[in-house]
């Protein structure tokens, strides 16, 4: 799953070529639970928008 996660983040542009550890952790948790609607509560500046786009791509 990590390889797929990195591929998805790489498609988001040069700023997101490599997911941050917290993004990888949250995305792993989301893909295990597979909710249709998810609300992520996380600190500012971790890239929640990119995380949402990546989850949509998966």
Phi and psi in degrees as a GROMACS rama.xvg file:
@    title "Ramachandran Plot"
@    xaxis  label "Phi"
@    yaxis  label "Psi"
@TYPE xy
-60.7512  -42.9354  UNK-2
-61.3457  -42.2983  UNK-3
-64.5604  -40.5715  UNK-4
-61.0417  -46.1271  UNK-5
-64.1892  -37.4898  UNK-6
-63.7329  -42.7016  UNK-7
-64.9717  -44.9911  UNK-8
-65.4801  -35.121  UNK-9
-61.8392  -33.0065  UNK-10
-72.8633  -14.2683  UNK-11
-77.9024  -9.98617  UNK-12
122.139  174.502  UNK-13
-63.461  -26.5932  UNK-14
-70.8112  -24.5778  UNK-15
-118.366  31.9572  UNK-16
-60.7128  -28.5737  UNK-17
-132.302  123.918  UNK-18
-67.5702  146.024  UNK-19
-71.1449  155.811  UNK-20
-55.9783  -39.6124  UNK-21
-68.9871  -33.5589  UNK-22
-66.4018  -41.9216  UNK-23
-62.4141  -43.2831  UNK-24
-63.6677  -47.6014  UNK-25
-65.6796  -40.2421  UNK-26
-66.4671  -37.6739  UNK-27
-61.7273  -44.5226  UNK-28
-64.024  -41.8568  UNK-29
-64.5612  -41.2939  UNK-30
-71.7832  -25.7412  UNK-31
-72.8232  -41.0953  UNK-32
-80.4087  -30.9133  UNK-33
52.2776  49.2885  UNK-34
-74.315  148.174  UNK-35
-74.0658  -31.1062  UNK-36
-132.381  127.039  UNK-37
-128.461  140.87  UNK-38
-117.124  115.714  UNK-39
-102.715  121.843  UNK-40
-104.464  112.031  UNK-41
-148.77  161.028  UNK-42
-61.745  157.305  UNK-43
-64.204  144.161  UNK-44
85.7381  10.3373  UNK-45
-92.3487  -6.70395  UNK-46
91.3617  45.9211  UNK-47
-65.3393  -34.2741  UNK-48
-63.6069  -46.0443  UNK-49
-62.9846  -37.0665  UNK-50
-62.3402  -43.4433  UNK-51
-63.77  -42.4123  UNK-52
-64.8083  -43.3623  UNK-53
-62.6494  -41.251  UNK-54
-64.0097  -39.3022  UNK-55
-63.4612  -35.455  UNK-56
-70.3058  -31.9014  UNK-57
